[in-house]
Amino acid sequence: MSEFGDKVRTVAVIRGRSTPRIREGRDAAGNPFRAVTDERGNTVTEWDDHHDVTIRAPRITAKATAGD
């Protein structure tokens, strides 16, 4: 492996990244689905004819300041 590949692998181990969580099943109507959730909580649900995506964006706090 290249030097860059070795560095990338080391960073991933130090940060302790987890693997995606995969859930498979059927909804109430009996349609099969597969949901993949990453370490940040973002979920992609795969259906037969489409995909649903749920993004968990981090909370941002803004401080208002008085104008000049």
mmCIF file as gemmi writes it, N, C-alpha and C atoms, coordinates in Angstrom:
data_model
loop_
_atom_site.group_PDB
_atom_site.id
_atom_site.type_symbol
_atom_site.label_atom_id
_atom_site.label_alt_id
_atom_site.label_comp_id
_atom_site.label_asym_id
_atom_site.label_entity_id
_atom_site.label_seq_id
_atom_site.pdbx_PDB_ins_code
_atom_site.Cartn_x
_atom_site.Cartn_y
_atom_site.Cartn_z
_atom_site.occupancy
_atom_site.B_iso_or_equiv
_atom_site.pdbx_formal_charge
_atom_site.auth_seq_id
_atom_site.auth_asym_id
_atom_site.pdbx_PDB_model_num
ATOM 1 N N . MET Axp A 1 ? 0.845 -1.181 0 1 0 ? 1 A 1
ATOM 2 C CA . MET Axp A 1 ? 0 0 0 1 0 ? 1 A 1
ATOM 3 C C . MET Axp A 1 ? 0.889 1.243 0 1 0 ? 1 A 1
ATOM 4 N N . SER Axp A 2 ? 0.378 2.336 -0.492 1 0 ? 2 A 1
ATOM 5 C CA . SER Axp A 2 ? 1.137 3.576 -0.572 1 0 ? 2 A 1
ATOM 6 C C . SER Axp A 2 ? 1.25 4.231 0.803 1 0 ? 2 A 1
ATOM 7 N N . GLU Axp A 3 ? 2.135 5.2 0.897 1 0 ? 3 A 1
ATOM 8 C CA . GLU Axp A 3 ? 2.315 5.929 2.15 1 0 ? 3 A 1
ATOM 9 C C . GLU Axp A 3 ? 1.034 6.671 2.524 1 0 ? 3 A 1
ATOM 10 N N . PHE Axp A 4 ? 0.372 7.27 1.534 1 0 ? 4 A 1
ATOM 11 C CA . PHE Axp A 4 ? -0.887 7.97 1.786 1 0 ? 4 A 1
ATOM 12 C C . PHE Axp A 4 ? -1.953 7.01 2.328 1 0 ? 4 A 1
ATOM 13 N N . GLY Axp A 5 ? -2.045 5.821 1.726 1 0 ? 5 A 1
ATOM 14 C CA . GLY Axp A 5 ? -3.021 4.842 2.193 1 0 ? 5 A 1
ATOM 15 C C . GLY Axp A 5 ? -2.775 4.419 3.629 1 0 ? 5 A 1
ATOM 16 N N . ASP Axp A 6 ? -1.499 4.285 4.016 1 0 ? 6 A 1
ATOM 17 C CA . ASP Axp A 6 ? -1.162 3.946 5.4 1 0 ? 6 A 1
ATOM 18 C C . ASP Axp A 6 ? -1.587 5.045 6.365 1 0 ? 6 A 1
ATOM 19 N N . LYS Axp A 7 ? -1.393 6.316 5.971 1 0 ? 7 A 1
ATOM 20 C CA . LYS Axp A 7 ? -1.793 7.438 6.825 1 0 ? 7 A 1
ATOM 21 C C . LYS Axp A 7 ? -3.303 7.487 6.984 1 0 ? 7 A 1
ATOM 22 N N . VAL Axp A 8 ? -4.026 7.29 5.908 1 0 ? 8 A 1
ATOM 23 C CA . VAL Axp A 8 ? -5.488 7.331 5.969 1 0 ? 8 A 1
ATOM 24 C C . VAL Axp A 8 ? -6.008 6.223 6.879 1 0 ? 8 A 1
ATOM 25 N N . ARG Axp A 9 ? -5.469 5.046 6.759 1 0 ? 9 A 1
ATOM 26 C CA . ARG Axp A 9 ? -5.891 3.927 7.6 1 0 ? 9 A 1
ATOM 27 C C . ARG Axp A 9 ? -5.624 4.241 9.07 1 0 ? 9 A 1
ATOM 28 N N . THR Axp A 10 ? -4.491 4.866 9.396 1 0 ? 10 A 1
ATOM 29 C CA . THR Axp A 10 ? -4.152 5.216 10.775 1 0 ? 10 A 1
ATOM 30 C C . THR Axp A 10 ? -5.132 6.236 11.331 1 0 ? 10 A 1
ATOM 31 N N . VAL Axp A 11 ? -5.496 7.238 10.555 1 0 ? 11 A 1
ATOM 32 C CA . VAL Axp A 11 ? -6.438 8.251 11.009 1 0 ? 11 A 1
ATOM 33 C C . VAL Axp A 11 ? -7.783 7.613 11.329 1 0 ? 11 A 1
ATOM 34 N N . ALA Axp A 12 ? -8.243 6.71 10.499 1 0 ? 12 A 1
ATOM 35 C CA . ALA Axp A 12 ? -9.529 6.066 10.73 1 0 ? 12 A 1
ATOM 36 C C . ALA Axp A 12 ? -9.515 5.267 12.025 1 0 ? 12 A 1
ATOM 37 N N . VAL Axp A 13 ? -8.395 4.642 12.348 1 0 ? 13 A 1
ATOM 38 C CA . VAL Axp A 13 ? -8.305 3.865 13.585 1 0 ? 13 A 1
ATOM 39 C C . VAL Axp A 13 ? -8.289 4.787 14.786 1 0 ? 13 A 1
ATOM 40 N N . ILE Axp A 14 ? -7.572 5.902 14.711 1 0 ? 14 A 1
ATOM 41 C CA . ILE Axp A 14 ? -7.486 6.836 15.828 1 0 ? 14 A 1
ATOM 42 C C . ILE Axp A 14 ? -8.846 7.462 16.123 1 0 ? 14 A 1
ATOM 43 N N . ARG Axp A 15 ? -9.57 7.849 15.108 1 0 ? 15 A 1
ATOM 44 C CA . ARG Axp A 15 ? -10.871 8.484 15.307 1 0 ? 15 A 1
ATOM 45 C C . ARG Axp A 15 ? -11.925 7.51 15.769 1 0 ? 15 A 1
ATOM 46 N N . GLY Axp A 16 ? -11.7 6.215 15.624 1 0 ? 16 A 1
ATOM 47 C CA . GLY Axp A 16 ? -12.656 5.234 16.105 1 0 ? 16 A 1
ATOM 48 C C . GLY Axp A 16 ? -13.955 5.215 15.324 1 0 ? 16 A 1
ATOM 49 N N . ARG Axp A 17 ? -13.891 5.37 14.027 1 0 ? 17 A 1
ATOM 50 C CA . ARG Axp A 17 ? -15.104 5.391 13.206 1 0 ? 17 A 1
ATOM 51 C C . ARG Axp A 17 ? -15.805 4.049 13.285 1 0 ? 17 A 1
ATOM 52 N N . SER Axp A 18 ? -17.105 4.106 13.331 1 0 ? 18 A 1
ATOM 53 C CA . SER Axp A 18 ? -17.883 2.875 13.393 1 0 ? 18 A 1
ATOM 54 C C . SER Axp A 18 ? -18.379 2.498 12.003 1 0 ? 18 A 1
ATOM 55 N N . THR Axp A 19 ? -18.797 1.282 11.874 1 0 ? 19 A 1
ATOM 56 C CA . THR Axp A 19 ? -19.34 0.823 10.602 1 0 ? 19 A 1
ATOM 57 C C . THR Axp A 19 ? -20.821 1.193 10.53 1 0 ? 19 A 1
ATOM 58 N N . PRO Axp A 20 ? -21.366 1.303 9.343 1 0 ? 20 A 1
ATOM 59 C CA . PRO Axp A 20 ? -22.782 1.631 9.206 1 0 ? 20 A 1
ATOM 60 C C . PRO Axp A 20 ? -23.67 0.545 9.826 1 0 ? 20 A 1
ATOM 61 N N . ARG Axp A 21 ? -24.814 0.967 10.362 1 0 ? 21 A 1
ATOM 62 C CA . ARG Axp A 21 ? -25.806 0.025 10.884 1 0 ? 21 A 1
ATOM 63 C C . ARG Axp A 21 ? -26.817 -0.253 9.77 1 0 ? 21 A 1
ATOM 64 N N . ILE Axp A 22 ? -27.071 -1.515 9.517 1 0 ? 22 A 1
ATOM 65 C CA . ILE Axp A 22 ? -27.971 -1.914 8.436 1 0 ? 22 A 1
ATOM 66 C C . ILE Axp A 22 ? -29.176 -2.625 9.031 1 0 ? 22 A 1
ATOM 67 N N . ARG Axp A 23 ? -30.357 -2.189 8.614 1 0 ? 23 A 1
ATOM 68 C CA . ARG Axp A 23 ? -31.603 -2.792 9.072 1 0 ? 23 A 1
ATOM 69 C C . ARG Axp A 23 ? -32.41 -3.184 7.849 1 0 ? 23 A 1
ATOM 70 N N . GLU Axp A 24 ? -32.902 -4.406 7.814 1 0 ? 24 A 1
ATOM 71 C CA . GLU Axp A 24 ? -33.733 -4.864 6.703 1 0 ? 24 A 1
ATOM 72 C C . GLU Axp A 24 ? -35.044 -5.383 7.263 1 0 ? 24 A 1
ATOM 73 N N . GLY Axp A 25 ? -36.104 -5.222 6.48 1 0 ? 25 A 1
ATOM 74 C CA . GLY Axp A 25 ? -37.398 -5.704 6.938 1 0 ? 25 A 1
ATOM 75 C C . GLY Axp A 25 ? -38.49 -5.369 5.946 1 0 ? 25 A 1
ATOM 76 N N . ARG Axp A 26 ? -39.706 -5.352 6.458 1 0 ? 26 A 1
ATOM 77 C CA . ARG Axp A 26 ? -40.875 -5.007 5.652 1 0 ? 26 A 1
ATOM 78 C C . ARG Axp A 26 ? -41.705 -3.984 6.41 1 0 ? 26 A 1
ATOM 79 N N . ASP Axp A 27 ? -42.325 -3.058 5.651 1 0 ? 27 A 1
ATOM 80 C CA . ASP Axp A 27 ? -43.185 -2.074 6.295 1 0 ? 27 A 1
ATOM 81 C C . ASP Axp A 27 ? -44.568 -2.676 6.567 1 0 ? 27 A 1
ATOM 82 N N . ALA Axp A 28 ? -45.489 -1.876 7.05 1 0 ? 28 A 1
ATOM 83 C CA . ALA Axp A 28 ? -46.826 -2.368 7.402 1 0 ? 28 A 1
ATOM 84 C C . ALA Axp A 28 ? -47.569 -2.952 6.2 1 0 ? 28 A 1
ATOM 85 N N . ALA Axp A 29 ? -47.283 -2.46 4.998 1 0 ? 29 A 1
ATOM 86 C CA . ALA Axp A 29 ? -47.943 -2.949 3.784 1 0 ? 29 A 1
ATOM 87 C C . ALA Axp A 29 ? -47.245 -4.176 3.2 1 0 ? 29 A 1
ATOM 88 N N . GLY Axp A 30 ? -46.133 -4.596 3.804 1 0 ? 30 A 1
ATOM 89 C CA . GLY Axp A 30 ? -45.413 -5.768 3.313 1 0 ? 30 A 1
ATOM 90 C C . GLY Axp A 30 ? -44.331 -5.478 2.293 1 0 ? 30 A 1
ATOM 91 N N . ASN Axp A 31 ? -44.026 -4.202 2.049 1 0 ? 31 A 1
ATOM 92 C CA . ASN Axp A 31 ? -42.983 -3.83 1.091 1 0 ? 31 A 1
ATOM 93 C C . ASN Axp A 31 ? -41.609 -3.974 1.742 1 0 ? 31 A 1
ATOM 94 N N . PRO Axp A 32 ? -40.653 -4.638 1.078 1 0 ? 32 A 1
ATOM 95 C CA . PRO Axp A 32 ? -39.325 -4.797 1.664 1 0 ? 32 A 1
ATOM 96 C C . PRO Axp A 32 ? -38.529 -3.488 1.615 1 0 ? 32 A 1
ATOM 97 N N . PHE Axp A 33 ? -37.674 -3.279 2.638 1 0 ? 33 A 1
ATOM 98 C CA . PHE Axp A 33 ? -36.809 -2.108 2.67 1 0 ? 33 A 1
ATOM 99 C C . PHE Axp A 33 ? -35.47 -2.487 3.279 1 0 ? 33 A 1
ATOM 100 N N . ARG Axp A 34 ? -34.486 -1.621 3.039 1 0 ? 34 A 1
ATOM 101 C CA . ARG Axp A 34 ? -33.169 -1.755 3.642 1 0 ? 34 A 1
ATOM 102 C C . ARG Axp A 34 ? -32.735 -0.363 4.066 1 0 ? 34 A 1
ATOM 103 N N . ALA Axp A 35 ? -32.461 -0.167 5.364 1 0 ? 35 A 1
ATOM 104 C CA . ALA Axp A 35 ? -32.057 1.131 5.898 1 0 ? 35 A 1
ATOM 105 C C . ALA Axp A 35 ? -30.609 1.06 6.369 1 0 ? 35 A 1
ATOM 106 N N . VAL Axp A 36 ? -29.793 2.005 5.896 1 0 ? 36 A 1
ATOM 107 C CA . VAL Axp A 36 ? -28.388 2.076 6.285 1 0 ? 36 A 1
ATOM 108 C C . VAL Axp A 36 ? -28.183 3.4 7.015 1 0 ? 36 A 1
ATOM 109 N N . THR Axp A 37 ? -27.702 3.319 8.274 1 0 ? 37 A 1
ATOM 110 C CA . THR Axp A 37 ? -27.455 4.504 9.085 1 0 ? 37 A 1
ATOM 111 C C . THR Axp A 37 ? -25.961 4.612 9.354 1 0 ? 37 A 1
ATOM 112 N N . ASP Axp A 38 ? -25.373 5.791 9.059 1 0 ? 38 A 1
ATOM 113 C CA . ASP Axp A 38 ? -23.942 5.977 9.292 1 0 ? 38 A 1
ATOM 114 C C . ASP Axp A 38 ? -23.688 6.467 10.712 1 0 ? 38 A 1
ATOM 115 N N . GLU Axp A 39 ? -22.404 6.737 11.047 1 0 ? 39 A 1
ATOM 116 C CA . GLU Axp A 39 ? -22.046 7.095 12.41 1 0 ? 39 A 1
ATOM 117 C C . GLU Axp A 39 ? -22.559 8.46 12.836 1 0 ? 39 A 1
ATOM 118 N N . ARG Axp A 40 ? -22.966 9.301 11.902 1 0 ? 40 A 1
ATOM 119 C CA . ARG Axp A 40 ? -23.521 10.613 12.233 1 0 ? 40 A 1
ATOM 120 C C . ARG Axp A 40 ? -25.042 10.592 12.361 1 0 ? 40 A 1
ATOM 121 N N . GLY Axp A 41 ? -25.667 9.474 12.083 1 0 ? 41 A 1
ATOM 122 C CA . GLY Axp A 41 ? -27.113 9.373 12.202 1 0 ? 41 A 1
ATOM 123 C C . GLY Axp A 41 ? -27.861 9.6 10.903 1 0 ? 41 A 1
ATOM 124 N N . ASN Axp A 42 ? -27.153 9.814 9.793 1 0 ? 42 A 1
ATOM 125 C CA . ASN Axp A 42 ? -27.796 9.961 8.492 1 0 ? 42 A 1
ATOM 126 C C . ASN Axp A 42 ? -28.28 8.593 8.027 1 0 ? 42 A 1
ATOM 127 N N . THR Axp A 43 ? -29.485 8.546 7.476 1 0 ? 43 A 1
ATOM 128 C CA . THR Axp A 43 ? -30.065 7.27 7.068 1 0 ? 43 A 1
ATOM 129 C C . THR Axp A 43 ? -30.495 7.313 5.615 1 0 ? 43 A 1
ATOM 130 N N . VAL Axp A 44 ? -30.175 6.246 4.873 1 0 ? 44 A 1
ATOM 131 C CA . VAL Axp A 44 ? -30.661 6.05 3.512 1 0 ? 44 A 1
ATOM 132 C C . VAL Axp A 44 ? -31.5 4.78 3.537 1 0 ? 44 A 1
ATOM 133 N N . THR Axp A 45 ? -32.779 4.909 3.173 1 0 ? 45 A 1
ATOM 134 C CA . THR Axp A 45 ? -33.676 3.763 3.125 1 0 ? 45 A 1
ATOM 135 C C . THR Axp A 45 ? -33.947 3.427 1.667 1 0 ? 45 A 1
ATOM 136 N N . GLU Axp A 46 ? -33.631 2.19 1.294 1 0 ? 46 A 1
ATOM 137 C CA . GLU Axp A 46 ? -33.806 1.734 -0.08 1 0 ? 46 A 1
ATOM 138 C C . GLU Axp A 46 ? -35.103 0.94 -0.177 1 0 ? 46 A 1
ATOM 139 N N . TRP Axp A 47 ? -35.947 1.331 -1.123 1 0 ? 47 A 1
ATOM 140 C CA . TRP Axp A 47 ? -37.185 0.623 -1.43 1 0 ? 47 A 1
ATOM 141 C C . TRP Axp A 47 ? -37.037 0.034 -2.828 1 0 ? 47 A 1
ATOM 142 N N . ASP Axp A 48 ? -38.042 -0.687 -3.295 1 0 ? 48 A 1
ATOM 143 C CA . ASP Axp A 48 ? -37.982 -1.263 -4.644 1 0 ? 48 A 1
ATOM 144 C C . ASP Axp A 48 ? -37.861 -0.197 -5.722 1 0 ? 48 A 1
ATOM 145 N N . ASP Axp A 49 ? -38.587 0.916 -5.565 1 0 ? 49 A 1
ATOM 146 C CA . ASP Axp A 49 ? -38.656 1.896 -6.642 1 0 ? 49 A 1
ATOM 147 C C . ASP Axp A 49 ? -38.075 3.268 -6.305 1 0 ? 49 A 1
ATOM 148 N N . HIS Axp A 50 ? -37.602 3.482 -5.084 1 0 ? 50 A 1
ATOM 149 C CA . HIS Axp A 50 ? -37.04 4.783 -4.73 1 0 ? 50 A 1
ATOM 150 C C . HIS Axp A 50 ? -36.164 4.674 -3.477 1 0 ? 50 A 1
ATOM 151 N N . HIS Axp A 51 ? -35.509 5.791 -3.126 1 0 ? 51 A 1
ATOM 152 C CA . HIS Axp A 51 ? -34.685 5.888 -1.927 1 0 ? 51 A 1
ATOM 153 C C . HIS Axp A 51 ? -35.191 7.059 -1.091 1 0 ? 51 A 1
ATOM 154 N N . ASP Axp A 52 ? -35.188 6.909 0.232 1 0 ? 52 A 1
ATOM 155 C CA . ASP Axp A 52 ? -35.478 8.003 1.15 1 0 ? 52 A 1
ATOM 156 C C . ASP Axp A 52 ? -34.19 8.33 1.892 1 0 ? 52 A 1
ATOM 157 N N . VAL Axp A 53 ? -33.905 9.627 2.036 1 0 ? 53 A 1
ATOM 158 C CA . VAL Axp A 53 ? -32.686 10.051 2.723 1 0 ? 53 A 1
ATOM 159 C C . VAL Axp A 53 ? -33.062 10.957 3.878 1 0 ? 53 A 1
ATOM 160 N N . THR Axp A 54 ? -32.527 10.67 5.07 1 0 ? 54 A 1
ATOM 161 C CA . THR Axp A 54 ? -32.709 11.518 6.241 1 0 ? 54 A 1
ATOM 162 C C . THR Axp A 54 ? -31.337 11.983 6.684 1 0 ? 54 A 1
ATOM 163 N N . ILE Axp A 55 ? -31.123 13.307 6.672 1 0 ? 55 A 1
ATOM 164 C CA . ILE Axp A 55 ? -29.83 13.866 7.049 1 0 ? 55 A 1
ATOM 165 C C . ILE Axp A 55 ? -29.966 14.546 8.399 1 0 ? 55 A 1
ATOM 166 N N . ARG Axp A 56 ? -29.095 14.188 9.313 1 0 ? 56 A 1
ATOM 167 C CA . ARG Axp A 56 ? -29.059 14.782 10.651 1 0 ? 56 A 1
ATOM 168 C C . ARG Axp A 56 ? -27.931 15.811 10.677 1 0 ? 56 A 1
ATOM 169 N N . ALA Axp A 57 ? -28.239 17.036 10.316 1 0 ? 57 A 1
ATOM 170 C CA . ALA Axp A 57 ? -27.231 18.099 10.295 1 0 ? 57 A 1
ATOM 171 C C . ALA Axp A 57 ? -26.911 18.538 11.726 1 0 ? 57 A 1
ATOM 172 N N . PRO Axp A 58 ? -25.647 18.899 11.982 1 0 ? 58 A 1
ATOM 173 C CA . PRO Axp A 58 ? -25.313 19.36 13.337 1 0 ? 58 A 1
ATOM 174 C C . PRO Axp A 58 ? -25.998 20.683 13.649 1 0 ? 58 A 1
ATOM 175 N N . ARG Axp A 59 ? -26.286 20.891 14.921 1 0 ? 59 A 1
ATOM 176 C CA . ARG Axp A 59 ? -26.935 22.129 15.354 1 0 ? 59 A 1
ATOM 177 C C . ARG Axp A 59 ? -25.918 23.273 15.277 1 0 ? 59 A 1
ATOM 178 N N . ILE Axp A 60 ? -26.362 24.386 14.724 1 0 ? 60 A 1
ATOM 179 C CA . ILE Axp A 60 ? -25.504 25.57 14.611 1 0 ? 60 A 1
ATOM 180 C C . ILE Axp A 60 ? -26.117 26.68 15.437 1 0 ? 60 A 1
ATOM 181 N N . THR Axp A 61 ? -25.329 27.289 16.302 1 0 ? 61 A 1
ATOM 182 C CA . THR Axp A 61 ? -25.801 28.38 17.129 1 0 ? 61 A 1
ATOM 183 C C . THR Axp A 61 ? -25.198 29.676 16.61 1 0 ? 61 A 1
ATOM 184 N N . ALA Axp A 62 ? -26.045 30.643 16.307 1 0 ? 62 A 1
ATOM 185 C CA . ALA Axp A 62 ? -25.577 31.924 15.795 1 0 ? 62 A 1
ATOM 186 C C . ALA Axp A 62 ? -25.804 32.999 16.863 1 0 ? 62 A 1
ATOM 187 N N . LYS Axp A 63 ? -24.848 33.87 16.977 1 0 ? 63 A 1
ATOM 188 C CA . LYS Axp A 63 ? -24.97 34.96 17.94 1 0 ? 63 A 1
ATOM 189 C C . LYS Axp A 63 ? -25.258 36.238 17.173 1 0 ? 63 A 1
ATOM 190 N N . ALA Axp A 64 ? -26.35 36.908 17.521 1 0 ? 64 A 1
ATOM 191 C CA . ALA Axp A 64 ? -26.698 38.157 16.865 1 0 ? 64 A 1
ATOM 192 C C . ALA Axp A 64 ? -25.949 39.304 17.536 1 0 ? 64 A 1
ATOM 193 N N . THR Axp A 65 ? -25.431 40.22 16.725 1 0 ? 65 A 1
ATOM 194 C CA . THR Axp A 65 ? -24.737 41.387 17.262 1 0 ? 65 A 1
ATOM 195 C C . THR Axp A 65 ? -25.445 42.64 16.769 1 0 ? 65 A 1
ATOM 196 N N . ALA Axp A 66 ? -25.299 43.703 17.533 1 0 ? 66 A 1
ATOM 197 C CA . ALA Axp A 66 ? -25.931 44.963 17.163 1 0 ? 66 A 1
ATOM 198 C C . ALA Axp A 66 ? -25.199 45.551 15.944 1 0 ? 66 A 1
ATOM 199 N N . GLY Axp A 67 ? -25.962 46.182 15.043 1 0 ? 67 A 1
ATOM 200 C CA . GLY Axp A 67 ? -25.378 46.8 13.851 1 0 ? 67 A 1
ATOM 201 C C . GLY Axp A 67 ? -24.571 48.051 14.208 1 0 ? 67 A 1
ATOM 202 N N . ASP Axp A 68 ? -23.827 48.558 13.243 1 0 ? 68 A 1
ATOM 203 C CA . ASP Axp A 68 ? -22.982 49.741 13.477 1 0 ? 68 A 1
ATOM 204 C C . ASP Axp A 68 ? -23.804 50.981 13.602 1 0 ? 68 A 1
